Amino acid sequence: MFTGIVQTRGTVQSIQHGSTVVHLVLDAPDLARPIPHGASVCVSGVCLTVTRSDPNLVHFDVIPETIRQSTLGELSTGNRVNLERSLLASDRLDGHVVQGHVDGIGIVKNLQKNNSGHVITLSVDESLMPFIIPKGSVALDGISLTIAHVHENTFKVAVIPTTWAVTTLGSLRIGNRVNIETDILARTVITTMNRWRDSAGSPALTLEKLREHGW
């Protein structure tokens, strides 16, 4: 589990496509050490397992499904990525619960600067829109952000200057693709409600029924 609060950025040192996995090596000297073999690190929104590390480099093996579902396959040497170590049970949850499981890809449609920071407008597949809720949470490339506005298949997030400066958001351009993870709480509730609704023979879900079960 992660919080969506980026701890540092790393730089792609190498990315090698093998027959079964992609070997990704990041130069990340500022990521907190020690990093044990098998540790989880969120790399621009994708939970990856560390295969090896030293004081400067961190190695990962990325499976084809992860490459297909995320933007990691688009990385090249020199690209910057957002990094976050996994959450300890004793840590503060400063962002929101992030799993590092990418739900889809967002496309940057507009970037606007205002007095309080930047506003990013993104489009996503319509299948994700039920989970994109005004004032709810979303992770963009592993960054916990609050949804400011929702319209059809687009939504906006407001980014404060600090987040813009310390993450990869500051390098975004219109047309860029980002990893999207919707809020697990919204996703769980809406998916469960839809299954209830679609289940043959299920009784209607009413306010009385919710009260009966303690809501």
C-alpha positions in Angstrom: 0.0 0.0 0.0 1.0 3.6 -0.7 -0.3 7.1 0.1 0.3 8.9 -3.2 2.8 11.2 -1.5 5.9 11.1 -3.8 9.1 10.8 -1.7 11.5 11.5 -4.5 12.1 11.2 -8.3 14.3 8.7 -10.0 15.9 8.6 -13.5 15.7 5.7 -15.9 19.3 4.5 -16.3 18.4 1.5 -18.5 15.4 -0.5 -19.7 16.0 -3.8 -21.3 13.3 -5.9 -23.0 13.8 -9.6 -22.4 11.9 -12.6 -23.6 9.6 -12.7 -20.5 10.2 -9.5 -18.5 11.4 -6.0 -18.9 14.4 -5.2 -16.7 14.1 -1.6 -15.4 17.0 0.1 -13.6 16.5 3.5 -11.9 19.0 5.9 -10.6 17.4 6.9 -7.3 20.1 7.8 -4.7 17.5 9.8 -2.6 15.1 7.0 -2.1 15.3 5.9 1.5 17.7 3.0 2.2 18.0 0.1 3.0 15.7 -1.3 0.3 15.5 -5.1 0.8 15.1 -7.6 -2.0 11.4 -8.1 -2.6 10.4 -4.6 -1.3 7.5 -2.8 -3.0 8.1 0.6 -4.6 5.5 2.7 -6.4 7.0 3.8 -9.7 4.9 6.5 -11.3 1.8 4.8 -10.0 2.8 1.2 -10.6 3.7 -1.1 -7.7 6.9 -2.9 -8.6 9.0 -5.4 -6.7 12.7 -4.7 -6.1 15.0 -7.4 -7.4 18.3 -5.6 -6.4 19.5 -2.3 -5.1 22.7 -0.4 -4.1 23.3 3.1 -2.8 22.4 4.6 -6.1 20.5 2.1 -8.3 17.2 0.2 -7.9 16.4 -2.8 -10.2 13.0 -4.1 -11.1 11.6 -6.9 -13.4 8.4 -5.8 -15.1 6.0 -8.4 -16.5 4.3 -7.9 -19.9 0.8 -7.3 -18.3 2.1 -4.4 -16.3 3.8 -2.9 -19.5 0.5 -3.3 -21.4 -1.7 -1.7 -18.7 0.6 1.2 -17.9 2.9 3.8 -19.4 6.0 2.1 -18.2 6.6 0.6 -21.6 6.9 4.1 -23.0 9.9 4.9 -20.7 13.3 5.5 -22.2 16.8 6.3 -20.7 16.8 9.6 -19.0 13.1 9.8 -18.2 12.1 10.8 -14.7 9.7 8.8 -12.6 7.9 9.4 -9.3 8.9 7.1 -6.4 7.3 6.1 -3.1 8.3 3.3 -0.7 5.5 1.2 0.6 3.5 2.3 3.7 4.3 1.2 7.2 1.4 0.4 9.5 2.7 3.2 11.8 2.9 5.9 9.0 0.6 8.9 8.6 -1.8 8.6 5.7 -1.2 12.0 4.2 -2.7 11.3 0.8 -5.2 8.4 0.3 -4.9 4.6 0.0 -3.1 3.8 -3.2 -2.5 0.2 -4.3 -0.2 0.8 -7.3 -2.6 -1.0 -9.5 -3.2 1.0 -12.7 -6.9 1.2 -13.8 -6.3 2.9 -17.1 -4.5 5.6 -19.0 -5.4 9.3 -18.8 -4.5 11.8 -21.6 -3.7 15.4 -20.8 -6.2 17.6 -22.7 -5.3 20.9 -21.1 -2.9 22.6 -18.8 -3.8 25.9 -17.1 -1.8 28.0 -14.7 -3.6 30.2 -12.1 -2.7 32.1 -9.0 -2.8 29.0 -6.8 -1.0 26.6 -9.0 -2.0 24.5 -12.1 -5.1 22.8 -13.3 -4.8 19.7 -15.4 -7.7 18.4 -17.5 -7.6 14.7 -18.4 -9.7 12.4 -20.5 -10.1 8.7 -19.5 -12.0 5.7 -20.8 -15.7 6.0 -20.0 -15.5 2.8 -18.0 -13.5 4.7 -15.3 -15.8 7.7 -15.0 -18.2 6.2 -12.4 -15.2 6.1 -10.0 -14.1 9.7 -10.8 -16.1 11.6 -8.2 -16.0 15.4 -7.5 -13.9 16.1 -4.4 -12.8 12.5 -4.4 -9.3 11.2 -4.7 -7.4 9.9 -7.7 -3.7 8.9 -8.3 -2.0 10.4 -11.4 1.4 8.7 -12.0 1.4 7.8 -8.3 0.5 11.2 -7.0 -2.5 11.6 -4.7 -4.7 14.4 -6.0 -8.2 15.7 -5.4 -10.7 15.8 -8.3 -11.9 19.4 -8.8 -14.4 18.9 -11.6 -16.0 16.1 -13.6 -17.6 16.4 -17.0 -18.6 13.5 -19.2 -15.3 11.6 -19.9 -13.0 14.3 -18.6 -12.0 15.6 -15.2 -9.8 18.3 -13.7 -7.3 18.2 -10.8 -5.7 21.2 -9.1 -2.0 21.0 -8.4 -0.3 23.2 -5.8 3.2 24.6 -6.7 5.0 22.2 -4.3 3.6 19.1 -6.0 4.2 20.6 -9.4 7.9 21.2 -8.5 8.7 17.9 -6.7 7.0 15.4 -9.1 7.0 14.7 -12.8 3.8 16.8 -13.2 5.8 19.9 -14.0 7.1 18.2 -17.2 3.6 17.3 -18.6 2.5 18.5 -22.0 -0.8 18.3 -23.8 -1.2 14.9 -25.3 1.0 13.1 -22.7 -0.3 9.9 -21.2 -0.4 9.2 -17.4 -1.2 6.2 -15.2 -4.6 6.5 -13.5 -5.6 4.7 -10.3 -9.1 5.5 -9.1 -10.0 5.5 -5.4 -10.3 2.0 -4.0 -13.1 3.1 -1.7 -15.2 4.5 -4.5 -14.4 1.6 -6.7 -15.4 -1.0 -4.1 -18.7 0.7 -3.2 -19.8 1.3 -6.8 -18.8 -2.1 -8.0 -20.6 -3.8 -5.2 -23.7 -1.8 -5.7 -23.6 -2.6 -9.5 -23.3 -6.3 -8.8 -26.2 -6.1 -6.3 -28.3 -4.3 -8.9 -27.4 -6.8 -11.7 -27.8 -9.9 -9.7 -30.9 -11.9 -10.6 -33.4 -12.1 -7.9 -31.7 -9.6 -5.6 -34.1 -7.5 -3.5 -34.3 -3.8 -4.2 -31.7 -1.8 -2.2 -33.8 0.9 -0.4 -33.1 3.3 2.5 -35.1 1.0 4.7 -32.9 -1.9 3.8 -29.7 0.1 4.5 -31.1 1.2 7.9 -32.0 -2.4 8.7 -28.3 -3.4 8.2 -27.0 -0.6 10.3 -26.2 2.2 7.8 
